[in-house]
Amino acid sequence: MSFTDKTNDNDQNSAQSDEWKARKAEQSAREKGSDADLEQQLDEGLEDTFPASDPVAATITSIPAGTPEPPKN
């Protein structure tokens, strides 16, 4: 096993460890029943997905080219 392989393994183990810690923190907030912690986690999750959480705009706000002007009275 080369030095690069060992470094990659260490990076992967570190990432897995960080993921485990994050999951453990989430579980402990649920177990505690802390509304403030749960609310904070919800807010963070929504911030992470903000652009995807916006509804699609159904209104077209542009005027098509070549539209005749309305008659003047």
Residue frames relative to the residue before (quaternion, step in Angstrom):
aa qw qx qy qz dx dy dz
M 1.0000 0.0000 0.0000 0.0000 0.00 0.00 0.00
S 0.3447 -0.7606 0.5175 0.1868 3.58 -0.79 1.03
F 0.6929 -0.4551 0.3551 0.4320 3.56 -1.33 0.18
T 0.6379 0.5376 -0.3215 0.4479 3.59 0.99 -0.86
D 0.6434 0.5178 -0.3202 0.4640 3.58 0.96 -0.85
K 0.6579 0.5020 -0.3104 0.4678 3.58 0.96 -0.86
T 0.6405 0.5216 -0.3238 0.4614 3.59 0.99 -0.82
N 0.6545 0.5054 -0.3112 0.4684 3.58 0.95 -0.87
D 0.6339 0.5206 -0.3256 0.4702 3.58 1.02 -0.79
N 0.6559 0.5050 -0.3123 0.4662 3.59 0.95 -0.85
D 0.6396 0.5170 -0.3248 0.4670 3.59 0.99 -0.82
Q 0.6608 0.5028 -0.3032 0.4675 3.57 0.96 -0.89
N 0.6516 0.5057 -0.3140 0.4701 3.59 0.95 -0.83
S 0.6371 0.5245 -0.3209 0.4647 3.57 1.02 -0.79
A 0.6535 0.5042 -0.3091 0.4724 3.59 0.96 -0.87
Q 0.6508 0.5020 -0.3156 0.4742 3.59 0.98 -0.82
S 0.6357 0.5269 -0.3220 0.4632 3.57 1.03 -0.79
D 0.6526 0.5059 -0.3115 0.4702 3.59 0.97 -0.86
E 0.6405 0.5158 -0.3182 0.4717 3.57 1.01 -0.83
W 0.6433 0.5195 -0.3231 0.4603 3.59 0.95 -0.85
K 0.6507 0.5162 -0.3147 0.4595 3.59 0.95 -0.88
A 0.6498 0.5130 -0.3175 0.4625 3.59 0.97 -0.82
R 0.6602 0.4930 -0.3095 0.4746 3.59 0.95 -0.84
K 0.6397 0.5256 -0.3225 0.4587 3.57 0.99 -0.82
A 0.6439 0.5125 -0.3218 0.4682 3.60 0.97 -0.81
E 0.6405 0.5180 -0.3187 0.4688 3.58 1.02 -0.81
Q 0.6656 0.4987 -0.3036 0.4649 3.57 0.90 -0.89
S 0.6660 0.5029 -0.3240 0.4457 3.58 0.90 -0.82
A 0.6131 0.5318 -0.3552 0.4639 3.62 1.06 -0.64
R 0.6511 0.5000 -0.3145 0.4766 3.58 1.02 -0.76
E 0.6592 0.5145 -0.3105 0.4521 3.56 0.96 -0.88
K 0.6673 0.4893 -0.2984 0.4757 3.57 1.02 -0.80
G 0.3194 -0.7585 0.5067 0.2566 3.54 1.13 -0.57
S 0.3291 0.7621 -0.4917 0.2630 3.55 1.20 0.52
D 0.3513 -0.7585 0.5141 0.1925 3.56 -0.44 1.23
A 0.6355 0.5348 -0.3365 0.4437 3.60 0.99 -0.77
D 0.6671 0.4888 -0.3027 0.4737 3.60 0.95 -0.86
L 0.6581 0.5015 -0.3113 0.4674 3.56 0.95 -0.83
E 0.6360 0.5238 -0.3196 0.4681 3.58 1.02 -0.81
Q 0.6445 0.5152 -0.3164 0.4681 3.58 0.99 -0.84
Q 0.6573 0.5024 -0.3135 0.4661 3.59 0.92 -0.84
L 0.6310 0.5226 -0.3295 0.4693 3.58 1.03 -0.76
D 0.6529 0.5154 -0.3085 0.4613 3.58 0.92 -0.91
E 0.6562 0.5049 -0.3116 0.4662 3.59 0.94 -0.86
G 0.6530 0.5146 -0.3118 0.4600 3.57 0.98 -0.81
L 0.6638 0.4921 -0.3039 0.4742 3.56 0.99 -0.80
E 0.6286 0.5273 -0.3356 0.4628 3.59 1.02 -0.75
D 0.6559 0.5230 -0.3132 0.4452 3.58 1.01 -0.79
T 0.7636 0.3241 -0.1754 0.5302 3.59 1.13 -0.61
F 0.2220 0.8509 -0.4657 0.0991 3.59 1.27 0.23
P 0.7010 0.4493 -0.3323 0.4431 3.66 0.60 -0.88
A 0.6757 0.4926 -0.3002 0.4590 3.59 0.99 -0.74
S 0.6528 0.5300 -0.3274 0.4311 3.59 1.15 -0.42
D 0.5424 0.6047 -0.4125 0.4123 3.60 1.25 -0.16
P 0.4502 -0.6796 0.4952 0.3003 3.58 -0.92 0.81
V 0.5578 -0.5893 0.4640 0.3553 3.54 -1.21 0.51
A 0.4288 -0.6929 0.5151 0.2659 3.59 -0.92 0.90
A 0.2106 -0.7963 0.5587 0.0972 3.56 -0.74 1.08
T 0.6199 0.5493 -0.3350 0.4492 3.59 1.25 -0.23
I 0.2387 -0.7403 0.6112 0.1462 3.55 -0.97 0.91
T 0.1824 -0.8377 0.5108 0.0636 3.57 -0.54 1.17
S 0.6122 0.5503 -0.3683 0.4322 3.62 1.19 0.01
I 0.3758 -0.6881 0.5712 0.2429 3.55 -1.27 0.48
P 0.4549 -0.7009 0.4653 0.2920 3.60 -0.73 0.97
A 0.5397 -0.6234 0.4602 0.3292 3.58 -1.09 0.70
G 0.7809 0.3406 -0.2522 0.4589 3.54 -1.13 0.67
T 0.4254 0.6848 -0.4852 0.3387 3.60 1.19 0.25
P 0.4108 -0.7213 0.4912 0.2640 3.62 -0.73 0.99
E 0.5181 -0.6213 0.4846 0.3326 3.54 -1.16 0.62
P 0.5304 -0.6213 0.4539 0.3559 3.59 -1.06 0.64
P 0.5702 -0.6048 0.4226 0.3613 3.62 -1.10 0.64
K 0.3716 -0.7071 0.5560 0.2296 3.56 -1.14 0.72
N 0.3082 -0.7638 0.5404 0.1720 3.59 -0.94 0.85
